[in-house]
Amino acid sequence: MSRIKESLLTNWSLIRIVRLALGIWMIGWSIQAKDWAMALFGGFFLYQAVTNTGCCGSGACYTPPRGRRTTTAEATKEIEYEEVK
């Protein structure tokens, strides 16, 4: 139980606060306008804020930082050594 409480009360960034506010606003607006499809989107943003996840919560869309890329051929190429006497 304390783990859930810790996850809810820590690591609040600006984007997480924006998701929370947007979710609450969208749900409130959809109830007022009787537009239940918008409530689903609001619920989605609210879920993201509460669980601190994004669209790529599993990290499946991770891209490596820019730098020198090595191809498979370069990575598996054998190095030849020359003996110096």
PyMOL CGO cylinders between C-alpha atoms (Angstrom):
from pymol import cmd
from pymol.cgo import CYLINDER

trace = [
    CYLINDER, 0.00, 0.00, 0.00, 2.84, 2.39, 0.76, 0.3, 1, 1, 1, 1, 1, 1,
    CYLINDER, 2.84, 2.39, 0.76, 4.31, 1.75, -2.69, 0.3, 1, 1, 1, 1, 1, 1,
    CYLINDER, 4.31, 1.75, -2.69, 1.11, 2.94, -4.35, 0.3, 1, 1, 1, 1, 1, 1,
    CYLINDER, 1.11, 2.94, -4.35, 0.98, 5.96, -2.06, 0.3, 1, 1, 1, 1, 1, 1,
    CYLINDER, 0.98, 5.96, -2.06, 4.62, 6.76, -2.83, 0.3, 1, 1, 1, 1, 1, 1,
    CYLINDER, 4.62, 6.76, -2.83, 4.02, 6.51, -6.57, 0.3, 1, 1, 1, 1, 1, 1,
    CYLINDER, 4.02, 6.51, -6.57, 1.03, 8.87, -6.35, 0.3, 1, 1, 1, 1, 1, 1,
    CYLINDER, 1.03, 8.87, -6.35, 2.80, 11.48, -4.23, 0.3, 1, 1, 1, 1, 1, 1,
    CYLINDER, 2.80, 11.48, -4.23, 6.25, 11.63, -5.87, 0.3, 1, 1, 1, 1, 1, 1,
    CYLINDER, 6.25, 11.63, -5.87, 7.77, 12.50, -9.26, 0.3, 1, 1, 1, 1, 1, 1,
    CYLINDER, 7.77, 12.50, -9.26, 5.20, 15.13, -10.23, 0.3, 1, 1, 1, 1, 1, 1,
    CYLINDER, 5.20, 15.13, -10.23, 6.52, 16.94, -13.29, 0.3, 1, 1, 1, 1, 1, 1,
    CYLINDER, 6.52, 16.94, -13.29, 4.92, 19.74, -15.27, 0.3, 1, 1, 1, 1, 1, 1,
    CYLINDER, 4.92, 19.74, -15.27, 3.60, 17.38, -17.96, 0.3, 1, 1, 1, 1, 1, 1,
    CYLINDER, 3.60, 17.38, -17.96, 2.05, 15.12, -15.31, 0.3, 1, 1, 1, 1, 1, 1,
    CYLINDER, 2.05, 15.12, -15.31, 0.24, 18.10, -13.77, 0.3, 1, 1, 1, 1, 1, 1,
    CYLINDER, 0.24, 18.10, -13.77, -0.92, 19.19, -17.24, 0.3, 1, 1, 1, 1, 1, 1,
    CYLINDER, -0.92, 19.19, -17.24, -2.29, 15.69, -17.91, 0.3, 1, 1, 1, 1, 1, 1,
    CYLINDER, -2.29, 15.69, -17.91, -4.15, 15.73, -14.60, 0.3, 1, 1, 1, 1, 1, 1,
    CYLINDER, -4.15, 15.73, -14.60, -5.65, 19.17, -15.22, 0.3, 1, 1, 1, 1, 1, 1,
    CYLINDER, -5.65, 19.17, -15.22, -6.56, 18.29, -18.81, 0.3, 1, 1, 1, 1, 1, 1,
    CYLINDER, -6.56, 18.29, -18.81, -8.18, 15.02, -17.75, 0.3, 1, 1, 1, 1, 1, 1,
    CYLINDER, -8.18, 15.02, -17.75, -10.26, 16.66, -15.04, 0.3, 1, 1, 1, 1, 1, 1,
    CYLINDER, -10.26, 16.66, -15.04, -11.27, 19.50, -17.37, 0.3, 1, 1, 1, 1, 1, 1,
    CYLINDER, -11.27, 19.50, -17.37, -12.22, 17.13, -20.19, 0.3, 1, 1, 1, 1, 1, 1,
    CYLINDER, -12.22, 17.13, -20.19, -14.31, 14.91, -17.92, 0.3, 1, 1, 1, 1, 1, 1,
    CYLINDER, -14.31, 14.91, -17.92, -16.07, 17.94, -16.37, 0.3, 1, 1, 1, 1, 1, 1,
    CYLINDER, -16.07, 17.94, -16.37, -16.76, 19.45, -19.76, 0.3, 1, 1, 1, 1, 1, 1,
    CYLINDER, -16.76, 19.45, -19.76, -18.02, 16.18, -21.20, 0.3, 1, 1, 1, 1, 1, 1,
    CYLINDER, -18.02, 16.18, -21.20, -20.45, 15.69, -18.30, 0.3, 1, 1, 1, 1, 1, 1,
    CYLINDER, -20.45, 15.69, -18.30, -21.75, 19.22, -18.78, 0.3, 1, 1, 1, 1, 1, 1,
    CYLINDER, -21.75, 19.22, -18.78, -22.10, 18.78, -22.56, 0.3, 1, 1, 1, 1, 1, 1,
    CYLINDER, -22.10, 18.78, -22.56, -23.30, 15.14, -22.26, 0.3, 1, 1, 1, 1, 1, 1,
    CYLINDER, -23.30, 15.14, -22.26, -20.55, 14.09, -24.65, 0.3, 1, 1, 1, 1, 1, 1,
    CYLINDER, -20.55, 14.09, -24.65, -19.43, 10.72, -23.30, 0.3, 1, 1, 1, 1, 1, 1,
    CYLINDER, -19.43, 10.72, -23.30, -16.85, 10.13, -26.03, 0.3, 1, 1, 1, 1, 1, 1,
    CYLINDER, -16.85, 10.13, -26.03, -14.87, 13.10, -24.71, 0.3, 1, 1, 1, 1, 1, 1,
    CYLINDER, -14.87, 13.10, -24.71, -15.10, 11.59, -21.22, 0.3, 1, 1, 1, 1, 1, 1,
    CYLINDER, -15.10, 11.59, -21.22, -13.13, 8.60, -22.50, 0.3, 1, 1, 1, 1, 1, 1,
    CYLINDER, -13.13, 8.60, -22.50, -10.30, 10.87, -23.64, 0.3, 1, 1, 1, 1, 1, 1,
    CYLINDER, -10.30, 10.87, -23.64, -10.43, 12.69, -20.32, 0.3, 1, 1, 1, 1, 1, 1,
    CYLINDER, -10.43, 12.69, -20.32, -10.27, 9.37, -18.50, 0.3, 1, 1, 1, 1, 1, 1,
    CYLINDER, -10.27, 9.37, -18.50, -7.26, 8.40, -20.59, 0.3, 1, 1, 1, 1, 1, 1,
    CYLINDER, -7.26, 8.40, -20.59, -5.40, 11.58, -19.60, 0.3, 1, 1, 1, 1, 1, 1,
    CYLINDER, -5.40, 11.58, -19.60, -6.44, 11.14, -15.98, 0.3, 1, 1, 1, 1, 1, 1,
    CYLINDER, -6.44, 11.14, -15.98, -5.16, 7.55, -16.01, 0.3, 1, 1, 1, 1, 1, 1,
    CYLINDER, -5.16, 7.55, -16.01, -1.83, 8.71, -17.45, 0.3, 1, 1, 1, 1, 1, 1,
    CYLINDER, -1.83, 8.71, -17.45, -1.46, 11.34, -14.73, 0.3, 1, 1, 1, 1, 1, 1,
    CYLINDER, -1.46, 11.34, -14.73, -2.33, 9.02, -11.85, 0.3, 1, 1, 1, 1, 1, 1,
    CYLINDER, -2.33, 9.02, -11.85, -0.11, 6.15, -13.01, 0.3, 1, 1, 1, 1, 1, 1,
    CYLINDER, -0.11, 6.15, -13.01, 2.68, 8.43, -14.31, 0.3, 1, 1, 1, 1, 1, 1,
    CYLINDER, 2.68, 8.43, -14.31, 2.75, 6.77, -17.72, 0.3, 1, 1, 1, 1, 1, 1,
    CYLINDER, 2.75, 6.77, -17.72, 2.69, 8.16, -21.21, 0.3, 1, 1, 1, 1, 1, 1,
    CYLINDER, 2.69, 8.16, -21.21, 1.67, 6.81, -24.55, 0.3, 1, 1, 1, 1, 1, 1,
    CYLINDER, 1.67, 6.81, -24.55, 4.84, 4.76, -24.50, 0.3, 1, 1, 1, 1, 1, 1,
    CYLINDER, 4.84, 4.76, -24.50, 4.67, 3.56, -20.94, 0.3, 1, 1, 1, 1, 1, 1,
    CYLINDER, 4.67, 3.56, -20.94, 6.56, 0.36, -21.65, 0.3, 1, 1, 1, 1, 1, 1,
    CYLINDER, 6.56, 0.36, -21.65, 9.49, 2.19, -23.24, 0.3, 1, 1, 1, 1, 1, 1,
    CYLINDER, 9.49, 2.19, -23.24, 8.76, 0.52, -26.57, 0.3, 1, 1, 1, 1, 1, 1,
    CYLINDER, 8.76, 0.52, -26.57, 9.40, 3.72, -28.52, 0.3, 1, 1, 1, 1, 1, 1,
    CYLINDER, 9.40, 3.72, -28.52, 12.80, 4.42, -26.98, 0.3, 1, 1, 1, 1, 1, 1,
    CYLINDER, 12.80, 4.42, -26.98, 15.31, 5.89, -29.42, 0.3, 1, 1, 1, 1, 1, 1,
    CYLINDER, 15.31, 5.89, -29.42, 19.01, 5.81, -28.66, 0.3, 1, 1, 1, 1, 1, 1,
    CYLINDER, 19.01, 5.81, -28.66, 20.83, 9.12, -28.27, 0.3, 1, 1, 1, 1, 1, 1,
    CYLINDER, 20.83, 9.12, -28.27, 22.49, 10.58, -31.33, 0.3, 1, 1, 1, 1, 1, 1,
    CYLINDER, 22.49, 10.58, -31.33, 26.04, 9.61, -31.92, 0.3, 1, 1, 1, 1, 1, 1,
    CYLINDER, 26.04, 9.61, -31.92, 28.18, 7.42, -34.10, 0.3, 1, 1, 1, 1, 1, 1,
    CYLINDER, 28.18, 7.42, -34.10, 26.09, 4.50, -35.26, 0.3, 1, 1, 1, 1, 1, 1,
    CYLINDER, 26.09, 4.50, -35.26, 27.75, 1.19, -35.94, 0.3, 1, 1, 1, 1, 1, 1,
    CYLINDER, 27.75, 1.19, -35.94, 26.32, -1.20, -38.44, 0.3, 1, 1, 1, 1, 1, 1,
    CYLINDER, 26.32, -1.20, -38.44, 26.18, -4.93, -37.87, 0.3, 1, 1, 1, 1, 1, 1,
    CYLINDER, 26.18, -4.93, -37.87, 29.04, -5.47, -40.30, 0.3, 1, 1, 1, 1, 1, 1,
    CYLINDER, 29.04, -5.47, -40.30, 31.26, -3.03, -38.39, 0.3, 1, 1, 1, 1, 1, 1,
    CYLINDER, 31.26, -3.03, -38.39, 30.40, -4.57, -35.05, 0.3, 1, 1, 1, 1, 1, 1,
    CYLINDER, 30.40, -4.57, -35.05, 31.27, -8.11, -36.15, 0.3, 1, 1, 1, 1, 1, 1,
    CYLINDER, 31.27, -8.11, -36.15, 34.33, -7.25, -38.28, 0.3, 1, 1, 1, 1, 1, 1,
    CYLINDER, 34.33, -7.25, -38.28, 37.45, -8.99, -37.05, 0.3, 1, 1, 1, 1, 1, 1,
    CYLINDER, 37.45, -8.99, -37.05, 40.43, -6.85, -36.14, 0.3, 1, 1, 1, 1, 1, 1,
    CYLINDER, 40.43, -6.85, -36.14, 43.74, -7.76, -37.70, 0.3, 1, 1, 1, 1, 1, 1,
    CYLINDER, 43.74, -7.76, -37.70, 46.81, -7.28, -35.56, 0.3, 1, 1, 1, 1, 1, 1,
    CYLINDER, 46.81, -7.28, -35.56, 50.31, -6.79, -36.84, 0.3, 1, 1, 1, 1, 1, 1,
    CYLINDER, 50.31, -6.79, -36.84, 53.25, -7.94, -34.76, 0.3, 1, 1, 1, 1, 1, 1,
    CYLINDER, 53.25, -7.94, -34.76, 55.92, -5.30, -34.27, 0.3, 1, 1, 1, 1, 1, 1,
    CYLINDER, 55.92, -5.30, -34.27, 59.51, -6.48, -33.56, 0.3, 1, 1, 1, 1, 1, 1,
]
cmd.load_cgo(trace, "trace")
